[in-house]
Amino acid sequence: MKLINHSNSIYKVNRKRIWKPRMIIKTIIAFIIVFLFAGVVYENVSYSNDIEALKTSSKYTTINGKKIHYSYKGGGEHTVVMDSDTGYTMYEWQKVIDTMPSHIKVNTFIYDRAGFGESDKGEYENPEAQARKLHLMFRKLNLQAPYILVGDGYGSLVMTTFAKLYPEEVAGMVLVNPINEKYLDSSEYVKAIKDGSISRNLQKVGSYIGLNRIMDKLGLISYPEGLIENLEDIYAEDIIAHRFSKDYNTAVINEMEVLINRDSSSQSEGMLGDTPLAIIVNKDKHHFGQLELKTLTNSQKIEIHEIDVKGDVIPLENPKSIHDAIQKIINIIELEN
């Protein structure tokens, strides 16, 4: 606005703002900062609300100051310990436990490894460190050996490592879609693992600013086939609530790094001695030498189950196959006693 010297009226002067490069850069940086801050707030509030709304019951113990989420159900002479594949959480085994036939008298123990489910996050750990932590947990909870170990996918590495470290505490083993360490350095296997590395790292970054939640609403976040749809709602909601967290995404990357680094060395021919072993694989999808792991034990005490399932999560799609394998292991144990 400007007053004209020889007039009592005023007129408007149009002045266009000139955007200099430095001003543009400052504006963009300010926008990014505001966006990131809003994203962090959105993620923290959303995560807190999701966790508060969960209806699943929980038990916890602590190892080295870190909370570990677990569930134990008594009722039998034998104790079955089940360890999940990467990211599946302990609820992968919920249907196995809930539908356990009454004639199979067992105690069941399931838990979440560091960073998954409601267990506190941890640093990079290979299967040996994870197996030692599990053993320490058993001592703390007074969970009596020997155990029947059941491991799916990555969990199979933790179970074979446990058997290598504490052979006298293992009565039998069931491996579900197991990982054969011999194939960890094969180019095909390494490529299969590395193909998802960009997506995993993007999701780790996105977990801090709520981006994963937005991507999930757009259908851009994938879940293992058969995991969510075969669970009761309360357990599916639990998995989804933790799926977006930075702890979950960090834990996934840590365990993928174990495989990429070939940081597991627990499997050798005859390592189980006379301990009975059952191997369960997807009939049409098994690969990378899964059935070769039958050499871990005496061939007379091996059960091979090739089953037909459409998805990726055998314990949820076909819990009976797990029941049958456990029963076979128990039969062998009781015959020898």
N, C-alpha and C positions, 0 to 999 in steps of 0.2 A: 504494500500500500504506500502511496506517495502523495504528499500535498503539493499541488501546483502553486508556484509563487504568486502568479497573478490571478488566482481563482480561489474561491472558497470551497470548491468541490474537490473530490479525490478520485483517483483512478487506480486500477489494479495493474501491476507489472507482472507479466508471466515470466517466471524464471525456471528454466529446466535444470534439474539436478544432473550434474555430470558425474557418472559413476566411473571412478578411477579404478584400475586393477587392484590396488591395495585395499580399497573400500569393498570391492566385490569379494575378495579373499576373506576379509574380516567378517563379512556378513555370512558367508558360507560356513566359516568355522563356528560362528556363534550359533547358527542354525543346527549344525551337527552336535554341538555341546548340549543344546536344549533338547534335541531329539534323543540323544543317548541318556541324558538324565531322566527324561520322561519314560524312556524304555526301562531303565533300571527300576524306577519306582513302580511302574506297571507290573513288571515281572515279580518283584518282591511282594507286592500286595496280592497279586493273583495267586502266587505260590502259597502264601500264608492262608488265604481263603480256601484253596483247594485242600490243603493238608488238614485244616480245621474241620472241613466237611466230611472227611473220610470216616467210614463206619467200621473199618477193620480193627480188630483188637491186636495188641502188640505186647511182646515181651522183649526185654533188652538185657544184655550184659555188656560189660566194658572190658576191652583189652587195650592196654597201653593208653588209657584215657579216651579211647574211641568207642562210641556206642555201636553195638552189633544187634541187629534185629533177628529174632529167631522164633520158632514155634516147636514145642515138644508135646507129643501126645503119647501117653503110656498105655499099657494094656497087653504086653506080651513078653516073651522070653528073649527075643532077638531085637536088637536095635538097628533100624535102617536109617542111614544118613543120606540125604539127597542133596546134590549140588547142581545148580542151574547153569544153563548156557548164558553167555554174555548178555546182560540187559533184561533177561526174562523175569528176574526176581524169584523169590521163593514160592510165589503163588503159581508158578509153573507146575508145582507138584500138588496143588490143592485138590484137584479132582482125584488124583491117585489116592490121597489120604481119605477123602470123603467117601469114596466108593470101595474102600478096602474090604474085601470079603471077610465075613466074621470068622471063617476058619483059619485065616492067616493072622496068627497072634503075634503082632510085632509092636514095638515102640517106634515112633517116627520122629525124626529130627530134620527140620529144614531151616535155612537161614539165608540172609542176604550178605553177599560179599561187600567189601567197602565201597561206598558210593552208590550202591543199588538199593532200591526200596527205601527203607527207613534207617539203614545203616549209615553211620557217618562216613564222610569221604576219607580217602587215604592217599598216600603217595603211590608211586609205581611199585607194584609187587608182582613177582613172578609166581608160578604155582608152588614153588617150594616155600616161599614166604607165606603164601595163603594157606598151605597145608599145615605149616607150623602154628599159625594163628588159630586154625580150626582145632588142632590138638590141644592148644592151651585153653581154648574155650571149653572143650570136653572136661578138662581137669577142673576148671573153675565151676562148671555146672554139675560135676560129679556124675558124668555120663559114662557108664561102665562099658568097657570093651569086653569081648570083641564086637566089631561092627560089620554090618553088611553095607558096603558103600555103593551108592548109585549116582552116576554122574552123566549129565547131558552136555554134549558139545564141549565148550571150554571147561565146564565142570568135570569132564572126564579126566582132564589133565591134573586138576587138583586132587582127584581121587586116586589116580595112579601114583602121583607123587606122595600122597599120604601113605599108600601101601608100601612104597619104597622106603620111606622114612621109619614107619612103624609097622613092619610086617606081622609082628606078633599080636597086633590089635585088630587085624582084619580077618573076618571069618568068610567073607565072600564079596563078590563085586559084580555090579551090573553096569555096563557101559551103553549109553544111548546115543546114537549118532556120534560116536567118539572121534576125537582128533588123533590121528596117528602122527607122532612126532617125526617119524622118518620122512614125511612128506612136507615138513615145514619149510625146507629149503628148495622145494621144486618150483620151477619158474611159474607153472600153472597155478599152484596154490598161492604163491606170493602175489601174483597178479590179481587173483580173486580177492585177496585181502586188501591190497592197495587201491583197487578200483573205487572203493568207497571212502578213501581217506579225505578227499576234498569235501565231500558232503559231511563227514563226521566233524571236521574242523570248523566248517561253517556253522553247524548246529551247536558246537561248543561256544562259539562267539555269540550266536543267537540266543543261547540260554541265559546270557547276562542281561539282555535288553528286551526280552519278551518276543523276539522275532519268531521263535519256534512255535509259540502259541498261535501267532497269526498264520504261519505256514500250515499248522495243523488244521486250522479252520478252512484253509483253502485246499485241503487234501494233499498237501505236499510233504507231509511227514509219514514215513512208512513204518509199519509194524510187521513183525514176523507173521507169516500167514498161519492163522489158526490160534494165535495167542489171545487176542482180545475177544474174538467172537466165541471162543469155547470156555470162557470164564464167567462165573456169576458176576453180576454188575458191581458188587462191592469190591471184588478183587480187581476187576478190569479198571474201575475208577482209580484204585490205588496205583496201578501200574501207569496209567495215563498221567496222573497227578505228578508223579516223580519223573516221568519221561522228559519233561521240559527243563529239569533242573540242571545247573552247572555241574553238580556232583555226579549225576548220572552220565552226562556227556563226557566228563573227564575220565570216569571209570571205564567207559567203553573204549576210549582212545588208549588208555593204559593197557587194557587187555589185548587190543589189536596190536599194540607195540610189542607185547610179549610174543605174539605169533610171528610178526615181521622180523623180530630180532632172534627168533628161534631160541627163546630164553626158557626152555623147558627140556629136561632130560631125565625122564622118569621111567621110560619104557624100554625093556630089554627082554629078550626071549627067556622064558622060564622064571621071570622075576617074582611071580606070585607063588612059585613052588607048587604045592598041591591045593592051593586055594581055589575053590570053584568060581567060574566066571561065566557070565551070560552077556552076549552082545546083541543089541537091538538096533536095526537100521531100517531106513525107508527102502522098500524093495526097489523102487525106481530111481532113487536119488543118491544111494550110497556111492561113495567114491573115495579117492585118496587113501586107499588101503585100509579102510575101516575094519574089514573082516580079517585082515592080516593080524590084527591084535589078538586073535585066538591063541597065538604062540606065547602069550604072556603066562599061560598056565598049562597044566597037564591036559592033553587033548581029550582024555576020558572024562574031564570035568568041565567041559565047555558046552554051552548052549547058544546056538545061533538062531535068532528070530528075525526074518526078513518080512516086514509087515507092509501092508498097503495103506498109506495115508496120503491125503491130498496136500496137507500143509507142512509146516516146519516143526511143529511142536508135538512130538509123539505122546508125551505124558498127558496132554490135554485131549488129543484126538483119540488115543487108544490106551487109556489107563490100564485096561485089562492085560496088555502086553507086559506092563511093568509088574502087575500082580503075579502073572504067570512066571516071570523070570525070578522074582523074589521067592515064590513058592518052590521053584526048582532048586534054588540055592539052599533053602532051608531043608529040603528033603535030603540033599547030599550031606549037609552038616549033621543032621540027625542020624542018618545011616552010619556015619563014621563014629558017632558017639555011642 
